[in-house]
Amino acid sequence: MPTPQEDSAKKPNQTNEPGVYLGVPGSPTTAAPKDTVSTARSIRTMREDIAEAKKGLGHPSSPAPKAGFFTATWSKISGRAKAEAEAAVIAAEKERIRAKEEAEEKRVRGKALAEAAVLAAKKERIRAAEEAMAARARAKAEAEAKAKEEAERAKRAREAEALALEKKRIEAETEAARQKEIKRAEAVVAASPEAAVARDRAVAAVSTKVAEIMATHD
């Protein structure tokens, strides 16, 4: 087994200090070629990156797993954590705006539906009132027409009854006059030789008079 001195002799330039490694870990460190000097200067050293990552993660000697430490370190170095945080903030803001717009849309839709319901109820009340008014007007007109018709019918009935009574009265008076003339003629005939001729003449005169009266009152 090689002694510590031999091991250190084999690896004179190996160190545990973090820095820029251009070779294979465990191999002797060699000087970088001249054409890589500018590249090496532009590379951010791991020492600075790890020191920055330690601010939020603690010392590497903490009991956290190495894989998690280096994953967080790389995430911090690449800026992924910041990008994810910004994306989360943007997503939350978009969700807040979407929820606000949805709530406003629901409010406006609800208000419109409520106004439409109020308007529909108002129209229905107006329609019902107009229909009731029209029904009352029709009923009144029908009642007035019926009353007028009944009044006209009653008037015609009274007139017809009065006319019938008048006709009966005239007929009775005419018949009484005829009977009176007949009796008078019979008395004249009985007292005179020309009784028969006078009676016939009187009967004819009475019949003619009765016919004239009846023709006048028909």
Backbone bond lengths (Angstrom), bond angles and torsions (degrees), N, CA, C in turn:
res aa  C-N    CA-C-N  psi(-1)  N-CA   C-N-CA  omega(-1)  CA-C   N-CA-C  phi
1 M - - - 1.479 - - 1.508 108.50 -
2 P 1.321 118.39 131.48 1.471 120.48 -178.39 1.502 110.07 -68.15
3 T 1.304 116.13 144.11 1.465 123.29 178.96 1.497 109.28 -77.24
4 P 1.349 116.63 162.14 1.473 118.62 178.01 1.501 112.51 -58.72
5 Q 1.322 115.96 -31.57 1.460 117.66 179.69 1.515 110.14 -67.89
6 E 1.382 115.60 -41.76 1.458 118.60 179.28 1.521 110.77 -65.39
7 D 1.323 114.90 -40.89 1.471 117.93 -179.73 1.511 111.30 -62.74
8 S 1.357 116.36 -41.13 1.462 118.83 178.50 1.497 111.40 -70.11
9 A 1.342 116.64 -28.17 1.463 119.03 177.95 1.509 110.79 -69.34
10 K 1.355 115.68 -35.11 1.460 118.69 179.20 1.520 111.92 -71.74
11 K 1.346 116.49 -29.72 1.467 120.05 -176.57 1.512 109.03 -123.57
12 P 1.358 117.03 66.25 1.465 119.17 -175.17 1.514 112.80 -67.53
13 N 1.334 119.61 -26.34 1.478 120.64 -174.06 1.524 113.30 -104.96
14 Q 1.347 118.21 3.60 1.469 119.58 -178.86 1.510 109.88 -75.01
15 T 1.327 117.12 138.36 1.459 122.41 -177.05 1.516 109.51 -143.81
16 N 1.319 117.24 157.79 1.466 122.82 176.83 1.508 112.42 -95.33
17 E 1.305 118.33 -0.43 1.458 121.08 179.61 1.527 109.90 -72.63
18 P 1.315 116.69 133.59 1.484 117.83 177.28 1.516 110.97 -69.07
19 G 1.281 116.47 144.18 1.459 120.87 179.53 1.500 110.52 -175.70
20 V 1.288 117.02 -156.30 1.457 123.27 179.03 1.506 108.13 -95.09
21 Y 1.335 116.68 124.74 1.458 121.65 179.55 1.512 108.18 -113.01
22 L 1.310 116.22 121.23 1.463 121.23 -179.63 1.506 112.16 -103.03
23 G 1.329 117.75 -5.50 1.459 121.12 -179.10 1.498 111.52 -119.64
24 V 1.335 116.20 -168.21 1.456 121.83 179.30 1.506 108.72 -82.83
25 P 1.355 119.53 134.08 1.458 120.20 179.08 1.521 111.11 -57.12
26 G 1.333 116.46 135.21 1.459 122.25 -178.96 1.504 114.59 94.24
27 S 1.351 117.15 -14.70 1.465 120.09 178.96 1.511 109.30 -93.40
28 P 1.313 118.64 155.99 1.481 121.31 179.84 1.516 110.40 -59.90
29 T 1.295 115.08 139.05 1.461 120.31 179.22 1.511 109.11 -76.35
30 T 1.342 113.86 130.50 1.460 119.87 179.60 1.495 108.98 -113.46
31 A 1.283 115.59 159.93 1.470 120.44 178.82 1.512 109.42 -70.24
32 A 1.292 116.39 139.46 1.466 121.31 -179.81 1.502 110.08 -73.27
33 P 1.313 116.30 143.42 1.476 118.55 176.46 1.511 110.14 -61.26
34 K 1.345 114.96 161.21 1.456 120.35 -177.87 1.520 111.97 -63.99
35 D 1.390 117.58 -33.03 1.463 118.60 -176.48 1.521 112.61 -76.12
36 T 1.335 117.76 -6.39 1.471 119.83 178.21 1.504 112.09 -104.79
37 V 1.353 117.88 1.19 1.462 120.22 -178.11 1.520 110.66 -64.04
38 S 1.349 115.93 -45.59 1.470 118.77 -179.21 1.523 111.06 -64.99
39 T 1.343 116.40 -36.23 1.467 119.96 177.89 1.509 111.09 -66.29
40 A 1.307 116.02 -43.29 1.467 120.23 179.80 1.507 111.40 -63.57
41 R 1.331 117.20 -34.25 1.462 119.76 179.31 1.531 111.79 -69.20
42 S 1.355 115.84 -30.48 1.466 118.85 -177.22 1.518 112.99 -83.27
43 I 1.319 117.02 -11.53 1.469 120.74 -179.58 1.509 109.47 -80.17
44 R 1.304 115.13 131.12 1.454 119.28 177.04 1.523 107.77 -75.78
45 T 1.282 117.34 129.63 1.471 120.70 -175.55 1.505 110.47 -70.73
46 M 1.307 116.39 146.50 1.457 121.82 177.84 1.516 111.34 -65.30
47 R 1.317 115.91 -26.74 1.462 118.74 179.27 1.525 110.40 -61.20
48 E 1.343 116.69 -43.76 1.468 119.78 178.95 1.523 111.47 -68.40
49 D 1.352 115.89 -40.50 1.460 119.35 -179.34 1.514 111.33 -64.89
50 I 1.328 116.33 -43.65 1.466 120.01 -178.56 1.509 110.34 -68.17
51 A 1.349 116.27 -38.31 1.468 119.03 177.81 1.523 110.59 -62.18
52 E 1.331 116.91 -37.68 1.471 120.08 178.33 1.519 111.13 -69.35
53 A 1.355 115.35 -39.01 1.456 118.72 179.79 1.506 112.14 -68.33
54 K 1.341 116.81 -30.97 1.468 120.59 -178.78 1.523 112.15 -64.44
55 K 1.323 116.76 -24.15 1.468 119.49 -179.19 1.526 111.37 -58.28
56 G 1.325 116.63 -36.16 1.461 118.89 -179.01 1.504 113.96 -106.23
57 L 1.340 118.50 -8.78 1.463 120.14 -174.73 1.517 113.64 -114.68
58 G 1.314 119.56 -11.95 1.462 121.15 -177.81 1.515 111.91 88.10
59 H 1.328 117.30 -175.81 1.459 122.58 -177.13 1.513 110.52 -75.73
60 P 1.345 118.97 143.32 1.465 121.73 -179.18 1.512 112.77 -60.21
61 S 1.326 117.46 -20.30 1.458 119.13 -178.36 1.515 112.79 -79.44
62 S 1.369 116.59 2.90 1.459 120.35 178.40 1.515 109.84 -67.74
63 P 1.362 117.80 161.37 1.453 119.65 -174.78 1.515 114.72 -71.65
64 A 1.359 119.32 2.51 1.465 120.78 179.59 1.511 110.05 -64.17
65 P 1.347 118.58 147.61 1.478 120.81 179.57 1.522 110.80 -62.27
66 K 1.341 115.02 147.70 1.465 120.33 -179.15 1.522 110.86 -63.43
67 A 1.324 116.26 -39.21 1.467 118.85 -178.60 1.517 110.53 -60.49
68 G 1.336 117.71 -45.30 1.453 120.78 178.28 1.509 111.97 -63.90
69 F 1.305 117.01 -37.15 1.463 120.80 179.86 1.519 110.96 -64.14
70 F 1.316 116.17 -47.96 1.464 118.80 -178.01 1.531 111.60 -72.07
71 T 1.341 117.06 -31.08 1.472 119.02 175.51 1.518 110.76 -64.42
72 A 1.349 115.52 -46.05 1.461 119.49 177.28 1.517 111.30 -63.96
73 T 1.354 115.45 -37.28 1.469 119.44 178.94 1.519 110.78 -63.31
74 W 1.320 115.23 -45.37 1.466 118.62 179.98 1.530 110.96 -66.45
75 S 1.351 116.13 -39.90 1.459 119.49 177.42 1.517 111.06 -60.54
76 K 1.354 115.73 -40.37 1.464 119.79 178.70 1.514 110.75 -66.87
77 I 1.355 115.95 -41.89 1.465 120.29 -178.07 1.522 110.56 -64.88
78 S 1.327 117.12 -46.08 1.469 120.76 -175.35 1.525 113.24 -77.49
79 G 1.308 117.13 -11.28 1.470 119.72 -179.79 1.510 113.83 81.51
80 R 1.347 116.48 12.88 1.450 119.23 -177.64 1.527 112.07 -67.02
81 A 1.331 115.40 -38.87 1.463 118.39 179.79 1.524 111.14 -61.09
82 K 1.324 116.46 -42.69 1.457 120.29 179.13 1.524 111.21 -64.44
83 A 1.346 115.13 -42.83 1.461 118.95 179.68 1.524 111.05 -63.25
84 E 1.354 115.92 -41.67 1.455 119.51 178.88 1.521 111.11 -64.91
85 A 1.333 116.46 -39.78 1.460 119.84 178.29 1.526 110.85 -63.60
86 E 1.341 116.01 -43.88 1.461 119.55 178.08 1.530 111.35 -63.72
87 A 1.353 115.24 -40.37 1.461 119.03 178.38 1.525 110.96 -63.93
88 A 1.339 116.06 -39.15 1.463 119.67 178.11 1.522 111.07 -64.63
89 V 1.328 116.60 -40.98 1.465 120.45 178.37 1.527 110.32 -63.26
90 I 1.342 115.82 -44.36 1.469 120.40 179.48 1.526 110.45 -62.94
91 A 1.363 115.49 -44.10 1.463 119.24 179.32 1.524 111.24 -62.36
92 A 1.331 116.30 -41.72 1.464 119.82 178.63 1.528 111.07 -63.74
93 E 1.334 116.19 -40.68 1.461 119.93 179.11 1.528 111.04 -65.72
94 K 1.355 115.83 -40.71 1.461 119.50 177.06 1.527 110.88 -62.56
95 E 1.337 115.98 -41.90 1.457 120.05 179.36 1.525 110.91 -64.80
96 R 1.337 115.95 -39.57 1.460 119.71 178.60 1.531 110.49 -63.61
97 I 1.349 115.81 -44.11 1.469 120.44 179.28 1.526 110.36 -64.26
98 R 1.363 115.76 -42.21 1.463 119.64 179.74 1.529 111.15 -62.85
99 A 1.339 115.81 -44.16 1.464 119.78 178.88 1.527 111.15 -63.45
100 K 1.340 115.66 -39.88 1.463 119.65 179.20 1.524 110.46 -65.18
101 E 1.346 116.59 -44.53 1.463 120.29 179.05 1.528 111.00 -63.69
102 E 1.342 116.17 -40.52 1.462 119.93 179.00 1.526 110.97 -64.30
103 A 1.341 115.88 -42.78 1.466 119.55 178.00 1.530 111.07 -63.33
104 E 1.336 116.37 -41.31 1.465 120.21 178.95 1.526 110.92 -65.11
105 E 1.344 114.94 -40.39 1.464 119.03 178.46 1.528 110.79 -63.26
106 K 1.343 116.10 -42.74 1.465 119.63 177.74 1.527 111.00 -63.31
107 R 1.338 115.75 -40.52 1.463 119.39 -179.58 1.530 110.81 -63.38
108 V 1.353 115.23 -45.85 1.467 119.77 -179.48 1.526 110.39 -64.48
109 R 1.360 115.87 -42.29 1.458 119.07 179.62 1.525 111.17 -64.68
110 G 1.331 116.14 -42.08 1.461 119.49 177.68 1.514 112.28 -63.00
111 K 1.342 116.00 -41.19 1.462 119.96 178.44 1.521 110.63 -63.47
112 A 1.346 116.18 -42.86 1.466 119.95 179.62 1.529 110.94 -63.52
113 L 1.345 116.39 -41.45 1.462 119.54 178.81 1.527 110.99 -64.69
114 A 1.333 116.10 -40.90 1.471 119.70 178.97 1.525 110.86 -63.76
115 E 1.335 116.72 -44.24 1.467 120.06 178.60 1.527 111.06 -63.49
116 A 1.348 115.92 -40.12 1.465 119.18 178.42 1.526 110.98 -64.36
117 A 1.342 116.45 -38.89 1.466 119.79 178.31 1.528 111.20 -64.91
118 V 1.332 116.42 -41.78 1.470 120.39 178.41 1.526 110.42 -62.89
119 L 1.349 116.13 -44.02 1.465 120.23 179.56 1.523 111.38 -63.97
120 A 1.349 115.96 -41.85 1.462 119.27 178.97 1.526 111.15 -63.64
121 A 1.334 116.75 -40.70 1.468 120.23 178.17 1.528 110.88 -64.16
122 K 1.332 116.17 -40.27 1.464 120.13 178.68 1.522 110.72 -64.08
123 K 1.334 116.99 -44.13 1.462 120.73 177.73 1.525 110.98 -61.48
124 E 1.339 116.13 -40.01 1.460 119.93 -179.91 1.524 110.95 -65.32
125 R 1.345 116.61 -40.02 1.466 119.48 177.37 1.530 111.06 -63.59
126 I 1.334 116.31 -43.03 1.467 120.12 179.06 1.527 110.32 -63.23
127 R 1.350 116.07 -43.76 1.467 119.83 -179.99 1.528 110.97 -62.16
128 A 1.352 116.03 -43.53 1.465 119.82 179.51 1.530 111.12 -64.03
129 A 1.349 116.63 -40.55 1.466 120.11 178.98 1.524 110.85 -64.78
130 E 1.337 116.87 -43.49 1.462 120.14 178.97 1.523 111.15 -64.13
131 E 1.340 115.66 -41.00 1.464 119.21 179.54 1.530 110.67 -65.00
132 A 1.339 117.08 -41.65 1.468 120.24 178.13 1.526 110.82 -64.00
133 M 1.338 116.43 -40.81 1.465 120.38 178.82 1.529 110.91 -63.62
134 A 1.334 115.74 -43.13 1.462 119.34 178.88 1.526 110.88 -64.62
135 A 1.350 116.53 -38.66 1.465 119.75 178.89 1.528 110.85 -64.68
136 R 1.342 116.34 -41.31 1.468 119.27 177.45 1.525 111.37 -63.75
137 A 1.337 115.92 -40.72 1.466 119.37 179.29 1.524 110.91 -63.97
138 R 1.357 116.21 -42.31 1.467 119.27 178.41 1.525 111.22 -63.48
139 A 1.345 115.57 -43.43 1.467 119.18 -179.96 1.528 111.11 -62.85
140 K 1.342 115.98 -41.22 1.459 119.75 179.22 1.521 111.05 -64.36
141 A 1.346 115.58 -44.45 1.463 119.21 -179.95 1.523 110.89 -63.55
142 E 1.343 116.23 -41.97 1.458 119.42 179.22 1.526 111.16 -64.59
143 A 1.350 115.67 -41.11 1.469 118.92 178.96 1.523 111.12 -64.45
144 E 1.335 116.27 -42.98 1.462 119.58 179.01 1.524 111.34 -63.97
145 A 1.345 115.80 -42.39 1.463 118.86 179.42 1.527 110.99 -64.31
146 K 1.339 115.55 -41.13 1.459 119.21 179.47 1.527 110.94 -65.44
147 A 1.339 115.52 -43.32 1.468 119.19 179.12 1.527 110.90 -62.66
148 K 1.333 115.95 -41.35 1.463 119.55 179.11 1.515 110.91 -64.57
149 E 1.333 115.42 -42.07 1.463 119.21 179.79 1.528 110.77 -64.26
150 E 1.335 116.30 -42.27 1.460 119.37 178.84 1.532 111.14 -65.14
151 A 1.342 115.46 -38.06 1.470 118.87 177.73 1.517 111.01 -64.25
152 E 1.339 115.91 -42.31 1.464 119.57 178.24 1.522 110.78 -64.09
153 R 1.329 115.76 -41.51 1.465 118.99 -179.93 1.533 110.78 -65.51
154 A 1.332 115.70 -41.39 1.469 118.81 178.27 1.526 111.06 -64.42
155 K 1.344 115.44 -39.25 1.463 119.34 178.72 1.515 110.89 -63.38
156 R 1.342 115.54 -44.45 1.465 119.25 179.29 1.531 110.68 -63.85
157 A 1.335 115.16 -37.45 1.470 118.28 179.35 1.523 110.64 -65.90
158 R 1.343 115.82 -42.33 1.470 118.86 178.50 1.526 111.21 -63.61
159 E 1.332 116.13 -42.47 1.462 119.87 179.40 1.523 111.12 -63.95
160 A 1.341 115.06 -41.63 1.466 118.15 179.34 1.525 110.97 -64.88
161 E 1.338 114.90 -40.19 1.464 118.75 178.90 1.532 111.08 -64.82
162 A 1.333 115.06 -42.28 1.470 118.80 178.96 1.524 111.12 -64.39
163 L 1.341 115.56 -40.05 1.465 119.30 178.80 1.522 111.21 -64.88
164 A 1.330 116.19 -40.13 1.467 119.38 179.08 1.524 110.81 -64.84
165 L 1.328 115.77 -41.36 1.467 119.19 177.99 1.527 111.55 -63.64
166 E 1.338 115.18 -41.70 1.465 119.49 178.55 1.522 111.25 -63.76
167 K 1.340 115.78 -39.51 1.460 119.78 179.26 1.527 110.61 -65.26
168 K 1.327 116.12 -41.94 1.460 119.84 178.59 1.534 110.94 -64.11
169 R 1.331 114.95 -39.58 1.459 119.08 179.33 1.522 110.99 -63.05
170 I 1.337 115.69 -45.24 1.469 120.33 -179.73 1.522 110.54 -64.19
171 E 1.328 115.51 -42.11 1.461 119.26 179.52 1.536 110.36 -62.49
172 A 1.331 114.00 -40.30 1.477 117.42 179.98 1.523 110.83 -66.49
173 E 1.328 116.03 -43.32 1.462 119.62 178.86 1.523 110.81 -64.27
174 T 1.330 116.15 -41.33 1.464 120.41 -179.61 1.525 110.99 -63.94
175 E 1.348 113.35 -43.89 1.467 117.31 179.95 1.534 110.73 -64.71
176 A 1.321 116.07 -37.25 1.476 119.00 178.39 1.528 110.93 -65.93
177 A 1.331 117.43 -40.48 1.465 121.42 178.74 1.514 110.53 -66.22
178 R 1.339 116.38 -39.37 1.473 119.81 -179.43 1.537 110.14 -64.85
179 Q 1.339 113.57 -44.80 1.463 116.89 179.99 1.534 111.28 -63.53
180 K 1.312 115.85 -36.26 1.470 120.98 178.60 1.517 110.99 -64.83
181 E 1.337 117.18 -43.58 1.454 122.05 179.81 1.522 110.43 -66.23
182 I 1.308 114.27 -38.70 1.471 117.50 179.78 1.536 110.32 -63.63
183 K 1.320 113.42 -44.91 1.463 117.52 -179.76 1.529 111.01 -63.62
184 R 1.332 116.11 -40.01 1.457 119.83 179.25 1.528 110.52 -64.94
185 A 1.341 115.67 -42.46 1.474 119.85 179.56 1.524 110.93 -63.92
186 E 1.330 114.49 -40.42 1.463 117.90 179.05 1.541 110.51 -63.05
187 A 1.316 114.72 -37.54 1.480 117.93 179.16 1.529 110.91 -66.97
188 V 1.332 116.22 -39.76 1.465 120.73 179.26 1.514 110.01 -65.31
189 V 1.303 116.29 -44.63 1.470 121.54 -178.73 1.534 109.90 -62.09
190 A 1.305 112.97 -42.11 1.473 116.33 -178.50 1.532 111.03 -64.12
191 A 1.315 118.64 -27.33 1.458 121.68 -177.55 1.520 112.56 -95.06
192 S 1.337 122.83 -9.65 1.464 125.17 -173.32 1.531 109.51 -130.04
193 P 1.435 114.28 147.55 1.468 116.89 177.27 1.536 112.59 -63.71
194 E 1.316 114.18 -31.78 1.479 115.24 179.66 1.529 110.19 -87.69
195 A 1.285 114.76 33.58 1.476 118.90 -175.90 1.523 112.17 -63.24
196 A 1.326 114.35 -40.11 1.476 117.18 -176.33 1.528 111.18 -64.46
197 V 1.367 114.40 -43.51 1.476 117.83 -179.44 1.517 110.23 -66.78
198 A 1.296 117.96 -42.58 1.472 121.56 -179.66 1.535 111.55 -64.30
199 R 1.350 113.39 -38.71 1.479 115.88 179.51 1.514 112.03 -63.71
200 D 1.352 114.69 -44.20 1.477 117.43 -179.86 1.526 111.07 -63.27
201 R 1.381 114.32 -39.33 1.468 118.01 179.63 1.529 110.19 -65.38
202 A 1.303 118.45 -40.26 1.473 122.01 -179.76 1.520 111.19 -66.74
203 V 1.321 115.19 -42.65 1.487 118.39 178.83 1.518 110.70 -62.08
204 A 1.368 115.99 -41.77 1.471 119.21 179.38 1.520 111.27 -64.77
205 A 1.337 116.57 -39.41 1.474 119.92 179.85 1.523 111.21 -65.44
206 V 1.339 114.64 -43.33 1.477 118.30 179.26 1.524 111.30 -64.13
207 S 1.317 116.97 -42.15 1.474 120.71 179.72 1.532 111.12 -62.39
208 T 1.344 115.38 -40.50 1.468 119.18 178.64 1.520 111.19 -64.43
209 K 1.334 115.86 -42.62 1.470 119.96 179.80 1.525 111.54 -64.10
210 V 1.324 115.86 -42.66 1.483 119.70 178.47 1.520 110.61 -61.93
211 A 1.340 116.68 -41.51 1.473 120.53 179.74 1.522 110.94 -63.09
212 E 1.351 116.43 -39.82 1.469 119.75 178.57 1.532 111.55 -64.59
213 I 1.330 116.63 -42.09 1.477 120.29 -179.97 1.527 111.21 -64.24
214 M 1.311 115.33 -44.20 1.470 119.30 -179.94 1.518 111.39 -64.21
215 A 1.315 117.11 -39.03 1.468 120.54 179.01 1.517 110.96 -65.70
216 T 1.321 117.30 -33.09 1.471 120.94 -179.49 1.528 111.79 -69.48
217 H 1.327 118.77 -35.68 1.471 122.68 -174.78 1.519 114.27 -96.11
218 D 1.305 119.48 1.23 1.475 121.20 177.47 1.520 110.86 -79.04
